[in-house]
Amino acid sequence: MLVNGQWTADWQPVQATDEKGGFVRQDSGFRHWVTPDGRAGPTGDGGFRAEAGRYHLYVALICPWASRTLIARRLKGLDAIVSVSVVEPALTDEGWHFGDDPGADRDPLHGARYMHQLYTRADPAYTGRATVPVLWDKRTDRLVNNESADIVRMFDTGFGDLATADVDLRPDDLGADIDAFNADLYRRLNNGVYRTGFATTQIAYEEAFRDVFGMLDAAEARLAGGAPFLFGDRFTEADIRLFVTLVRFDAAYFGLFKCNLRRIADYPALSAYMARVLAIPGIRDTVSIDHIKRGYYSIKALNPAGIVPLGPDLPGLDAAAARLAGHPGEPA
């Protein structure tokens, strides 16, 4: 991580633990908001008015948090409004890296080699992880936001008439229910797989493991009733949050993260649900199983030899990865 703007030691997945030895995720440090008129959002400073071509999104296709924002960008019709760059999948000793790996980019704005260089450009004394996603303001040369949940909501409502109104990811009548579901989903599954994989004690691992499969069982039961999505016929941000973890589960979390009680393939309703989400135009193009596997299995703390497994067989997803040319969206 960065300490007072200086990179320290090799990249490590666990920077903090709780009293049980459980993985603790860092809070996002940049929380400004893009709004239609440039007024301040719920957090941070004002001055970030929605404009075509003004903002740039940095992502990793391995990363579920970054993939949330890619999906929201695509569904809200912002591909031509917000440009995008993809980092290489393998994590280096200095974290996320720009380059020429298939499906990845060089940094078109500053020529940075590593994501952490963008963080110190934004704040020369920054202390913390250099994570993705990052939303960057090209006009003022500022890092706007590095919290995926905020960026998803910005793409949903912050770009006003520049975004399509055909998709509403957090309808007003479902807002409170979506927020409550998201909170449970985050703790037990989205972050639960990381709490499982990066646990430093047996008790922390077992607690996280039970959370993961408790949430998967609950989601299976919820979807077994026949509704296409979590909140009926409407696809919402809760579906984005569930999908990005499901699509990585069998390829990475089941084996590498020791989440090995059941695969998503063993859940009929979740498997059918994942196929429905993949069929939504544009979403399949945000998924690269190749990047997911090479990225996760590059984590030296979990896989010192760096061997990437050939399996598992993922019908449909492997084919989608083979068809993925370049990356989702064309950077300006």
Secondary structure as UniProt FT lines:
FT   STRAND          2..3
FT   TURN            4..5
FT   STRAND          6..7
FT   TURN            19..20
FT   TURN            36..37
FT   TURN            52..53
FT   STRAND          55..59
FT   TURN            61..62
FT   HELIX           64..75
FT   TURN            76..77
FT   TURN            79..81
FT   STRAND          82..86
FT   TURN            93..94
FT   TURN            102..103
FT   TURN            108..110
FT   HELIX           115..122
FT   TURN            124..125
FT   STRAND          134..137
FT   TURN            138..141
FT   STRAND          142..145
FT   HELIX           148..153
FT   HELIX           154..158
FT   HELIX           160..162
FT   HELIX           172..174
FT   HELIX           175..185
FT   HELIX           186..190
FT   HELIX           192..197
FT   HELIX           202..223
FT   TURN            224..225
FT   STRAND          231..232
FT   HELIX           237..248
FT   HELIX           249..253
FT   TURN            254..257
FT   HELIX           264..266
FT   HELIX           268..279
FT   TURN            281..283
FT   HELIX           284..286
FT   HELIX           289..296
FT   TURN            297..298
FT   TURN            300..302
FT   TURN            304..305
FT   TURN            315..316
FT   HELIX           317..323
//
